[in-house]
Amino acid sequence: MNRLRNVLICCLAGLSFAQAQTEINAYKYLIVPTRFENFRQTNQYNTSTLTKYHLTQMGFPAVYDNKLPRDLRIDPCLGLMTAMVEEGNMFRSRIKFVFSDCEGKVVYETYHGESKSKDFAESYKEAIADALLGSMQGMTYSYDPPEDPQEEEVPAESAAPAEVVAEATAAEEAVQEEVSTAKEAGKDEVSAAETEVMEVEEQVVMAEENPQEEQWEASDMLYAQPIANGYQLVDSTPTVRMVLLNSSRPDNYIAMVDGVAKGTVYQEGETWWHEYIQDNVVFRVALNVKF
């Protein structure tokens, strides 16, 4: 009986391990904070360095949160955020790692890593290795992005409202068509500007120099109003123009426009920028935001 129980436990553990690997493979990056929430100092006791080291050694694409690749800055949902959870006491260090997506949903948790060393640096070193290697060593990472949700079939319930909206905006589309015709004469010049040398990076076409930049008019002053998990930007109407959701970095937010994720908003110097992809081209729009 005990032998059968052990076999069942091993089978369940194997299935859980395979499921965890599949879920992690759906993300392109594992983001390691340069300062875990538990600590006051950056990379205190080498916790960030050790975490990234072990993840990288096991074949996972770990990156620091202050050195994010461009595609991850534009689409934070490409990565999993790494958090260290401490459950130790004065006699031992006991930690685990939690990996969460851009919406805060937990995707994977490691087993607990422990150490009885009295030296803090040595204790964290042993506990980090115990948690990561004991849980994730043996996983074979291979990026397998999920299918684009835009390609999924639209449910029947949502089809009717979509048709109503289409009919209601028929006049507006007609006006837009006239504007497009009026701009046809300058089409060649615009096309020439957009056909500069581009490089392909993970199926996203990006400018080799700088993204195309736009500046909103001064009258487009946006006011940041705090909400539960970030801010909403409203104009003087007042109309909500954009929602900013918190990310792992203080001055970097996930931009939501009309309920859909659209790039990121971040501060560079004294300027706030909205960076996003449209028609496979990266755009940067300077925002006039008052917090």
Residue pairs with C-beta under 8 A, 6 or more apart in sequence:
17 138
17 139
20 108
20 139
21 139
21 140
21 141
22 144
23 107
23 108
24 30
24 60
24 80
24 99
24 107
24 108
24 139
24 141
25 141
25 142
25 143
25 144
26 144
26 145
26 146
27 78
27 79
27 80
27 101
27 107
27 143
28 61
28 71
28 72
28 78
28 79
28 143
28 145
28 202
29 61
29 62
29 63
29 68
29 69
29 72
29 78
29 79
29 80
30 55
30 60
30 61
30 62
30 63
30 79
30 80
30 82
30 99
31 62
31 63
31 64
31 65
31 68
31 72
31 79
31 80
31 81
31 82
31 248
32 48
32 51
32 52
32 55
32 62
32 63
32 64
32 65
32 82
33 48
33 64
33 65
33 81
33 82
33 83
33 248
34 42
34 43
34 48
34 64
34 65
34 66
35 41
35 42
35 43
35 44
35 48
36 44
36 47
36 48
36 83
36 84
37 83
37 84
38 84
38 86
39 45
39 47
42 48
43 49
45 120
45 121
45 124
45 125
46 121
46 124
46 125
47 84
47 124
47 128
48 64
50 124
50 125
50 128
50 129
51 62
51 82
51 84
51 97
51 128
51 132
52 62
52 63
52 64
54 128
54 129
54 132
54 133
55 62
55 82
55 132
55 136
56 62
58 132
58 133
58 136
58 137
58 139
58 141
59 139
59 140
59 141
60 136
60 139
60 141
61 141
61 143
62 82
63 69
63 72
63 79
65 81
65 248
65 249
66 249
68 79
70 201
70 206
70 282
71 78
71 201
71 202
71 204
72 78
72 79
73 252
73 264
73 266
73 275
74 204
74 263
74 264
74 275
74 276
74 277
74 282
75 261
75 263
75 264
75 277
76 102
76 247
76 252
76 254
76 264
77 101
77 102
77 103
77 254
77 261
79 102
80 99
80 100
80 101
80 107
80 108
81 99
81 100
81 101
81 102
81 248
82 97
82 98
82 99
83 97
83 98
83 99
83 100
84 95
84 96
84 97
84 98
85 95
85 96
85 97
85 98
86 93
86 94
86 95
87 94
87 95
87 96
87 112
88 94
88 95
88 114
88 127
91 116
92 114
92 115
92 116
92 123
93 114
93 115
93 116
93 117
93 123
93 124
93 126
93 127
94 112
94 113
94 114
94 127
95 112
95 113
95 124
95 127
95 128
95 131
96 109
96 110
96 111
96 112
96 113
96 131
97 109
97 110
97 131
97 132
97 135
98 106
98 108
98 109
98 110
99 106
99 107
99 108
99 109
100 106
100 107
101 107
102 245
102 247
102 254
102 261
110 131
110 132
110 134
110 135
110 136
111 131
111 134
111 135
112 130
112 131
113 126
113 127
113 128
113 129
113 130
113 131
113 132
113 134
114 126
114 127
114 130
115 122
115 123
115 124
115 125
115 126
115 127
115 130
116 123
117 123
117 126
154 162
194 281
196 207
196 208
196 209
197 208
198 205
198 206
198 207
198 208
199 205
199 206
199 208
204 277
204 280
204 282
205 280
205 281
206 281
206 282
207 281
207 282
210 284
211 275
211 281
211 282
211 283
211 284
212 281
212 282
212 283
212 284
213 283
213 284
213 285
213 286
214 283
214 284
214 285
214 286
215 285
215 286
216 285
216 286
216 287
216 288
218 288
220 235
220 288
221 235
221 236
221 288
221 290
222 233
222 234
222 235
222 241
222 242
222 287
222 288
222 289
222 290
223 233
223 234
223 235
223 236
223 238
223 289
223 290
224 231
224 232
224 233
224 244
224 289
224 290
224 291
225 231
225 232
225 233
225 234
227 243
229 245
229 246
230 243
230 244
230 245
230 246
230 253
230 254
231 243
231 244
231 253
231 291
232 240
232 242
232 243
232 244
233 240
233 241
233 242
233 243
233 244
233 287
233 289
234 240
234 241
235 241
241 257
242 255
242 256
242 257
242 265
242 274
243 255
243 256
243 257
244 253
244 254
244 255
244 256
244 265
245 253
245 254
245 256
246 253
246 254
247 253
247 254
247 264
249 266
251 266
251 267
252 264
252 265
252 266
252 267
253 264
253 265
253 266
254 261
254 264
255 261
255 262
255 263
255 264
255 265
255 274
255 276
256 262
262 274
262 276
263 274
263 275
263 276
263 277
264 274
264 275
264 276
265 272
265 273
265 274
265 275
265 287
266 272
266 273
266 275
267 273
271 286
271 287
272 286
272 287
272 289
273 284
273 285
273 286
273 287
274 284
274 285
274 287
275 282
275 283
275 284
275 285
276 282
276 283
276 285
277 283
